[in-house]
Amino acid sequence: MNDPKRVVVAVDGSDNAWRAVEYVAAMLGGVPGVQVCVLLVERLPSRDLFASQVAWEATCQVYRERARAFVDRCRQRLEAANLAVETVVINSCVAVENEAGAVCSLGTSIARDIIAFQEQGQYGTVVVGRRGVSRAEEFLFGSVTTKVTHLARNCAVWVVQ
């Protein structure tokens, strides 16, 4: 059984992810022994959507800066709630420049990357924000939240609406 006091909050920079962070801060803030990891699985835009390599790289750089700023904001909020926090960014392997030794996403499924991280770190709780897509959108594009709830084993999953 994974440790229920080890919590991973999967974020993507959205308002829904921020609500999940706020929920964790409100529910667990000040509880002794809780360790929280803010996890962002990087998903860069497809190179095919850009006319040039330079334009794509510039957009990827902007995305990365925004994502890391969001992760830092999450860390600050959780630390303000007296929680022990670490942050992890799983880089996209399609990126031109990855940090040395960086862990890369396979790019096949964000939900699988989240669950693989949870299992490897023996986190007992996974927290995700829910965007609230329609059934048609979920059928066409899938839902990370739905996939996480289906793939998770031996842990609790908190879905924050």
C-alpha positions in Angstrom: 0.0 0.0 0.0 1.3 3.4 -0.9 1.8 6.1 1.8 -1.5 8.1 2.1 0.5 11.1 3.4 2.4 11.3 0.1 0.3 13.4 -2.3 0.9 14.2 -5.9 -1.0 17.1 -7.4 -1.0 16.9 -11.2 -1.2 20.4 -12.7 -1.3 21.8 -16.2 -1.4 25.6 -15.7 -5.2 25.8 -15.9 -7.7 27.4 -13.4 -8.8 23.8 -12.7 -5.4 22.8 -11.6 -5.1 25.9 -9.4 -8.4 24.9 -7.7 -6.9 21.5 -7.0 -3.9 23.2 -5.4 -6.1 25.4 -3.3 -8.1 22.4 -2.2 -5.0 20.5 -1.1 -3.8 23.6 0.8 -7.2 23.9 2.5 -7.6 20.2 3.3 -4.0 19.3 4.3 -2.4 22.6 5.3 -0.7 22.2 8.7 -1.2 18.4 8.9 2.1 17.0 10.2 3.9 14.5 8.0 2.2 15.3 4.7 4.5 15.5 1.6 3.1 17.1 -1.5 4.6 16.9 -5.0 3.4 19.3 -7.7 3.7 17.4 -11.0 3.5 19.0 -14.4 3.7 16.8 -17.5 4.9 19.1 -20.3 2.9 18.9 -23.5 4.4 21.1 -26.2 2.5 22.1 -29.3 3.0 20.0 -32.4 5.8 21.2 -34.7 3.4 20.6 -37.6 1.4 23.6 -36.5 4.2 26.1 -37.2 5.6 27.4 -40.5 9.2 27.4 -39.2 11.4 25.8 -36.7 12.2 29.2 -35.2 8.5 30.0 -34.6 7.9 26.6 -33.0 10.9 26.9 -30.7 9.9 30.4 -29.6 6.4 29.2 -28.7 7.8 26.2 -26.8 10.1 28.5 -24.8 7.1 30.7 -23.9 5.1 27.6 -22.9 7.9 26.3 -20.7 8.4 29.6 -18.9 4.6 29.9 -18.2 4.5 26.3 -17.0 7.4 26.7 -14.6 6.1 29.9 -13.3 2.8 28.2 -12.6 4.6 25.3 -10.8 6.5 27.8 -8.7 3.2 29.6 -7.8 1.7 26.2 -6.7 4.8 25.5 -4.6 4.5 28.9 -2.9 0.8 28.4 -2.1 1.3 25.0 -0.6 4.4 26.1 1.4 2.3 29.0 2.7 -0.1 26.3 4.0 2.8 24.7 6.0 3.2 21.7 3.7 6.5 20.1 2.6 6.5 20.6 -1.2 8.7 19.3 -4.0 8.1 20.1 -7.7 8.7 17.9 -10.7 8.3 18.7 -14.4 8.3 15.8 -16.8 9.7 17.3 -20.0 8.4 16.6 -23.4 10.8 14.4 -25.4 9.9 16.3 -28.6 11.5 19.4 -27.2 14.6 20.6 -28.9 16.4 21.4 -25.7 15.8 19.4 -22.5 17.7 19.9 -19.3 20.5 17.4 -18.7 19.2 14.3 -17.0 15.6 15.4 -17.4 12.8 12.8 -17.3 10.9 12.7 -20.5 7.3 12.0 -21.2 6.6 9.4 -23.9 4.1 11.7 -25.3 1.4 9.1 -25.6 -0.7 9.8 -22.5 -0.5 12.4 -19.8 -2.6 10.2 -17.6 -0.2 7.3 -18.0 2.7 9.6 -17.2 0.9 10.8 -14.0 0.2 7.2 -12.9 3.7 6.0 -13.6 5.1 8.8 -11.5 2.6 8.0 -8.7 3.5 4.3 -8.7 7.3 5.0 -8.8 7.1 7.4 -6.0 4.6 5.3 -4.0 2.3 8.3 -3.6 -0.9 7.3 -1.8 -3.1 10.1 -3.2 -3.4 11.7 -6.6 -5.1 15.0 -7.0 -6.3 16.4 -10.3 -8.5 19.2 -11.4 -11.5 18.5 -13.6 -12.1 20.6 -16.6 -15.6 19.4 -17.2 -15.6 18.5 -20.9 -18.8 17.4 -22.7 -19.3 13.7 -23.5 -18.6 14.5 -27.2 -15.3 16.2 -26.3 -14.4 13.4 -24.0 -15.1 10.8 -26.7 -13.1 12.7 -29.3 -10.2 13.9 -27.3 -10.3 11.9 -24.0 -10.1 13.2 -20.5 -7.0 13.1 -18.4 -9.1 13.0 -15.2 -11.2 10.1 -16.4 -8.1 8.1 -17.5 -6.3 8.8 -14.2 -9.3 7.5 -12.3 -9.4 4.3 -14.5 -5.7 3.6 -14.3 -5.0 4.3 -10.6 -4.5 1.3 -8.3 -3.6 1.2 -4.6 -4.1 4.9 -4.1 -6.9 7.5 -3.6 -7.8 9.9 -6.4 -9.2 13.3 -5.5 -11.0 15.0 -8.4 -11.5 18.7 -7.7 -14.3 20.3 -9.7 
